[in-house]
Amino acid sequence: MHIQNGVELTRMTIDVPKSFHRIVKSTASMQGETIRNFVIQALKEKIEDEIDLQDGLKALAEFEAGDKKTYTLGEMRKRHNV
């Protein structure tokens, strides 16, 4: 564990097939990124997608259960503190 830019970091280690490592390395390079930054960004995007999916499924369930109220974008931003 160490501190970088005021953020406490911890190490994650994963084993991947060599062929997959080559794909990740070349894709990161094509985008001008390090493998580390490329993988962190990919993980963030995956987590955001999962959160969005869960929020959407919850909203759909509420709608199908009879909660037909709709909200403006401004109302949603206020409701979710964004």
Buried (B, 14 or more C-beta within 10 A) or exposed (E): EEEEEEEEEEEEEEEEEEEEEEEBEEEBEEEEBEEEEBBEEBEEEEEEEEEEEEEEEEEEEEEEEEEEEEEEEEEEEEEEEE
